[in-house]
Amino acid sequence: MLTPTVARELLVLYQQMYAAAEAGDWDSLADFEREAAAVRRTTEKNSQPVALSPDDAAMLQQLITEILDLDRAIRLHAEPALESTRKLLSDSLKGRAMHNAYGG
């Protein structure tokens, strides 16, 4: 189960991911995403029901909201770069196909 402690750890990783995305540092972004994925997998594997106090439940809700807000912001930075990469790859494949079809 996701606890406030694990959510704080994920929040720090998402903050680092956001900073990397904002700077266009895609390698660091990918590294932080791998770390976050490992934390999520570990949390899922060790999932034990935990009774949360009302304060802890509210804190967890707030942390999750912050993580989701950062995720949206990261995507806003990353999607244009991903689209540019897709276009470059598509153009490269089309060029290669034309070269193969018609010679060069």
MDAnalysis code that builds the backbone (N, CA, C; Angstrom):
import MDAnalysis as mda
import numpy as np

u = mda.Universe.empty(312, n_residues=104, atom_resindex=np.repeat(np.arange(104), 3), trajectory=True)
u.add_TopologyAttr("name", ["N", "CA", "C"] * 104)
u.add_TopologyAttr("resid", np.arange(1, 105))
u.add_TopologyAttr("resname", ["MET", "LEU", "THR", "PRO", "THR", "VAL", "ALA", "ARG", "GLU", "LEU", "LEU", "VAL", "LEU", "TYR", "GLN", "GLN", "MET", "TYR", "ALA", "ALA", "ALA", "GLU", "ALA", "GLY", "ASP", "TRP", "ASP", "SER", "LEU", "ALA", "ASP", "PHE", "GLU", "ARG", "GLU", "ALA", "ALA", "ALA", "VAL", "ARG", "ARG", "THR", "THR", "GLU", "LYS", "ASN", "SER", "GLN", "PRO", "VAL", "ALA", "LEU", "SER", "PRO", "ASP", "ASP", "ALA", "ALA", "MET", "LEU", "GLN", "GLN", "LEU", "ILE", "THR", "GLU", "ILE", "LEU", "ASP", "LEU", "ASP", "ARG", "ALA", "ILE", "ARG", "LEU", "HIS", "ALA", "GLU", "PRO", "ALA", "LEU", "GLU", "SER", "THR", "ARG", "LYS", "LEU", "LEU", "SER", "ASP", "SER", "LEU", "LYS", "GLY", "ARG", "ALA", "MET", "HIS", "ASN", "ALA", "TYR", "GLY", "GLY"])
u.atoms.positions = np.array([
    [0.844, -1.184, 0.000],
    [0.000, 0.000, 0.000],
    [0.886, 1.243, 0.000],
    [0.460, 2.222, -0.716],
    [1.180, 3.483, -0.744],
    [1.006, 4.185, 0.598],
    [2.110, 4.524, 1.194],
    [2.098, 5.224, 2.472],
    [2.602, 6.659, 2.260],
    [2.370, 7.526, 3.223],
    [2.905, 8.882, 3.087],
    [4.426, 8.901, 2.905],
    [5.131, 7.999, 3.549],
    [6.592, 7.949, 3.422],
    [7.000, 7.628, 1.987],
    [6.384, 6.623, 1.398],
    [6.694, 6.248, 0.015],
    [6.234, 7.346, -0.940],
    [5.094, 7.948, -0.661],
    [4.593, 9.033, -1.510],
    [5.555, 10.216, -1.485],
    [6.139, 10.508, -0.330],
    [7.131, 11.594, -0.254],
    [8.349, 11.254, -1.099],
    [8.777, 10.006, -1.056],
    [9.912, 9.560, -1.875],
    [9.587, 9.730, -3.360],
    [8.383, 9.342, -3.752],
    [7.963, 9.505, -5.141],
    [7.863, 10.991, -5.507],
    [7.368, 11.810, -4.595],
    [7.242, 13.235, -4.865],
    [8.611, 13.851, -5.162],
    [9.613, 13.482, -4.386],
    [10.966, 13.995, -4.633],
    [11.441, 13.584, -6.027],
    [11.190, 12.334, -6.396],
    [11.586, 11.873, -7.731],
    [10.835, 12.638, -8.818],
    [9.547, 12.880, -8.623],
    [8.767, 13.631, -9.608],
    [9.227, 15.085, -9.684],
    [9.638, 15.655, -8.564],
    [10.182, 17.015, -8.601],
    [11.477, 17.043, -9.407],
    [12.306, 16.017, -9.242],
    [13.544, 15.925, -10.013],
    [13.233, 15.694, -11.495],
    [12.222, 14.876, -11.768],
    [11.811, 14.641, -13.152],
    [11.330, 15.936, -13.784],
    [10.567, 16.725, -13.043],
    [10.066, 17.990, -13.562],
    [11.221, 18.936, -13.885],
    [12.181, 19.040, -12.971],
    [13.334, 19.911, -13.197],
    [14.106, 19.463, -14.442],
    [14.256, 18.154, -14.594],
    [14.961, 17.630, -15.766],
    [14.184, 17.920, -17.046],
    [12.870, 17.749, -17.007],
    [12.044, 18.010, -18.190],
    [12.083, 19.491, -18.545],
    [12.020, 20.323, -17.538],
    [12.052, 21.767, -17.763],
    [13.383, 22.184, -18.406],
    [14.462, 21.497, -18.025],
    [15.791, 21.799, -18.563],
    [16.059, 21.071, -19.880],
    [15.144, 20.194, -20.282],
    [15.356, 19.417, -21.498],
    [16.419, 18.336, -21.322],
    [16.638, 17.928, -20.088],
    [17.627, 16.889, -19.772],
    [16.920, 15.535, -19.789],
    [16.743, 15.009, -20.993],
    [15.933, 13.800, -21.183],
    [16.592, 12.565, -20.597],
    [17.918, 12.521, -20.573],
    [18.596, 11.363, -19.968],
    [18.321, 11.294, -18.469],
    [18.438, 12.439, -17.796],
    [18.154, 12.462, -16.355],
    [16.686, 12.160, -16.088],
    [15.811, 12.713, -16.930],
    [14.383, 12.429, -16.779],
    [14.130, 10.929, -16.846],
    [14.734, 10.269, -17.812],
    [14.557, 8.818, -17.949],
    [15.115, 8.078, -16.734],
    [16.256, 8.538, -16.212],
    [16.837, 7.896, -15.018],
    [15.902, 8.033, -13.819],
    [15.370, 9.248, -13.612],
    [14.453, 9.456, -12.486],
    [13.176, 8.640, -12.660],
    [12.700, 8.528, -13.892],
    [11.486, 7.733, -14.156],
    [11.737, 6.265, -13.818],
    [12.919, 5.762, -14.178],
    [13.246, 4.367, -13.827],
    [13.264, 4.180, -12.313],
    [13.819, 5.154, -11.594],
    [13.832, 5.076, -10.125],
    [12.404, 5.084, -9.573],
    [11.572, 5.964, -10.102],
    [10.177, 6.045, -9.640],
    [9.444, 4.739, -9.942],
    [9.686, 4.169, -11.106],
    [9.051, 2.901, -11.465],
    [9.484, 1.796, -10.503],
    [10.753, 1.794, -10.117],
    [11.244, 0.784, -9.169],
    [10.562, 0.953, -7.811],
    [10.382, 2.181, -7.372],
    [9.692, 2.433, -6.098],
    [8.252, 1.942, -6.190],
    [7.592, 2.240, -7.326],
    [6.199, 1.802, -7.487],
    [6.110, 0.269, -7.489],
    [7.032, -0.393, -8.203],
    [7.011, -1.867, -8.249],
    [7.230, -2.455, -6.861],
    [8.194, -1.914, -6.133],
    [8.468, -2.402, -4.776],
    [7.251, -2.213, -3.885],
    [6.594, -1.070, -4.018],
    [5.397, -0.798, -3.223],
    [4.292, -1.792, -3.556],
    [4.121, -2.091, -4.844],
    [3.090, -3.047, -5.258],
    [3.398, -4.449, -4.737],
    [4.667, -4.865, -4.795],
    [5.057, -6.207, -4.337],
    [4.874, -6.357, -2.830],
    [5.177, -5.307, -2.095],
    [5.104, -5.349, -0.630],
    [3.793, -4.783, -0.113],
    [2.779, -4.867, -0.932],
    [1.499, -4.256, -0.598],
    [0.826, -4.987, 0.558],
    [0.813, -4.327, 1.676],
    [0.122, -4.824, 2.856],
    [-0.849, -3.732, 3.288],
    [-2.081, -4.097, 3.573],
    [-3.024, -3.069, 4.030],
    [-2.502, -2.379, 5.291],
    [-2.601, -1.071, 5.282],
    [-2.153, -0.273, 6.424],
    [-3.293, 0.661, 6.807],
    [-3.609, 0.669, 8.075],
    [-4.638, 1.595, 8.549],
    [-3.999, 2.965, 8.714],
    [-4.552, 3.950, 8.010],
    [-4.027, 5.304, 8.092],
    [-4.919, 6.148, 8.986],
    [-4.274, 6.989, 9.761],
    [-5.048, 7.944, 10.559],
    [-5.675, 8.945, 9.596],
    [-6.686, 9.657, 10.013],
    [-7.276, 10.678, 9.135],
    [-6.240, 11.704, 8.657],
    [-5.309, 12.082, 9.531],
    [-4.265, 13.033, 9.132],
    [-3.339, 12.428, 8.075],
    [-2.949, 11.148, 8.261],
    [-2.091, 10.481, 7.284],
    [-2.815, 10.299, 5.947],
    [-4.109, 9.982, 6.011],
    [-4.888, 9.824, 4.780],
    [-4.968, 11.156, 4.032],
    [-5.167, 12.248, 4.753],
    [-5.214, 13.571, 4.123],
    [-3.850, 13.931, 3.537],
    [-2.784, 13.619, 4.271],
    [-1.426, 13.880, 3.782],
    [-1.163, 13.074, 2.522],
    [-1.550, 11.797, 2.522],
    [-1.353, 10.943, 1.360],
    [-2.111, 11.494, 0.157],
    [-3.336, 11.933, 0.376],
    [-4.127, 12.506, -0.706],
    [-3.435, 13.743, -1.282],
    [-2.905, 14.590, -0.421],
    [-2.211, 15.797, -0.869],
    [-0.952, 15.441, -1.666],
    [-0.195, 14.476, -1.186],
    [1.025, 14.055, -1.881],
    [0.703, 13.490, -3.264],
    [-0.340, 12.669, -3.335],
    [-0.743, 12.092, -4.621],
    [-1.173, 13.197, -5.585],
    [-1.898, 14.175, -5.081],
    [-2.315, 15.305, -5.917],
    [-1.095, 16.050, -6.458],
    [-0.107, 16.281, -5.612],
    [1.115, 16.964, -6.052],
    [1.857, 16.142, -7.097],
    [1.930, 14.827, -6.892],
    [2.595, 13.949, -7.862],
    [1.876, 14.005, -9.204],
    [0.558, 13.933, -9.180],
    [-0.211, 13.973, -10.429],
    [-0.074, 15.324, -11.135],
    [-0.029, 16.406, -10.361],
    [0.181, 17.732, -10.953],
    [1.549, 17.806, -11.625],
    [2.562, 17.278, -10.966],
    [3.905, 17.263, -11.557],
    [3.939, 16.384, -12.799],
    [3.249, 15.249, -12.750],
    [3.213, 14.353, -13.913],
    [2.642, 15.083, -15.127],
    [1.563, 15.833, -14.923],
    [0.973, 16.613, -16.023],
    [1.963, 17.653, -16.540],
    [2.636, 18.336, -15.640],
    [3.600, 19.365, -16.035],
    [4.783, 18.743, -16.791],
    [5.214, 17.588, -16.352],
    [6.311, 16.885, -17.038],
    [5.894, 16.542, -18.458],
    [4.693, 16.031, -18.602],
    [4.185, 15.668, -19.934],
    [4.095, 16.888, -20.849],
    [3.729, 18.036, -20.307],
    [3.660, 19.258, -21.123],
    [5.034, 19.621, -21.694],
    [6.083, 19.351, -20.925],
    [7.441, 19.616, -21.412],
    [7.922, 18.511, -22.347],
    [7.573, 17.281, -22.032],
    [8.120, 16.145, -22.772],
    [7.406, 15.874, -24.088],
    [6.115, 16.117, -24.161],
    [5.363, 15.758, -25.372],
    [5.878, 16.446, -26.636],
    [6.214, 17.742, -26.616],
    [6.767, 18.334, -27.840],
    [8.085, 17.679, -28.273],
    [8.923, 17.343, -27.300],
    [10.185, 16.675, -27.638],
    [9.924, 15.281, -28.197],
    [8.955, 14.565, -27.619],
    [8.607, 13.242, -28.129],
    [8.056, 13.331, -29.545],
    [7.218, 14.321, -29.781],
    [6.646, 14.491, -31.117],
    [7.733, 14.819, -32.130],
    [8.669, 15.649, -31.742],
    [9.792, 15.986, -32.623],
    [10.616, 14.737, -32.939],
    [10.852, 13.920, -31.939],
    [11.600, 12.682, -32.141],
    [10.832, 11.730, -33.049],
    [9.532, 11.612, -32.843],
    [8.706, 10.762, -33.711],
    [8.792, 11.219, -35.168],
    [8.742, 12.538, -35.372],
    [8.800, 13.081, -36.726],
    [10.156, 12.778, -37.362],
    [11.227, 12.975, -36.609],
    [12.556, 12.664, -37.136],
    [12.676, 11.192, -37.511],
    [12.165, 10.330, -36.644],
    [12.227, 8.890, -36.936],
    [11.374, 8.542, -38.151],
    [10.194, 9.127, -38.232],
    [9.306, 8.866, -39.359],
    [9.944, 9.342, -40.659],
    [10.507, 10.559, -40.647],
    [11.162, 11.090, -41.840],
    [12.337, 10.216, -42.242],
    [13.078, 9.739, -41.261],
    [14.219, 8.870, -41.541],
    [13.765, 7.560, -42.173],
    [12.694, 6.973, -41.635],
    [12.174, 5.722, -42.189],
    [11.640, 5.925, -43.599],
    [10.946, 7.043, -43.815],
    [10.437, 7.337, -45.160],
    [11.592, 7.522, -46.136],
    [12.612, 8.244, -45.709],
    [13.786, 8.450, -46.564],
    [14.474, 7.142, -46.905],
    [14.594, 6.294, -45.921],
    [15.218, 4.979, -46.151],
    [14.374, 4.141, -47.100],
    [13.049, 4.179, -46.923],
    [12.172, 3.424, -47.801],
    [12.260, 3.949, -49.239],
    [12.320, 5.261, -49.408],
    [12.452, 5.846, -50.746],
    [13.789, 5.441, -51.366],
    [14.837, 5.495, -50.561],
    [16.158, 5.108, -51.062],
    [16.148, 3.643, -51.494],
    [15.539, 2.792, -50.667],
    [15.462, 1.375, -51.021],
    [14.608, 1.125, -52.262],
    [13.549, 1.907, -52.402],
    [12.637, 1.716, -53.545],
    [13.211, 2.255, -54.838],
    [13.868, 3.401, -54.753],
    [14.290, 4.079, -55.979],
    [15.792, 4.204, -56.139],
    [16.531, 3.745, -55.140],
    [17.983, 3.856, -55.223],
    [18.434, 5.256, -54.878],
    [19.703, 5.444, -54.819],
    [20.131, 6.778, -54.434],
    [21.431, 7.151, -54.905],
])
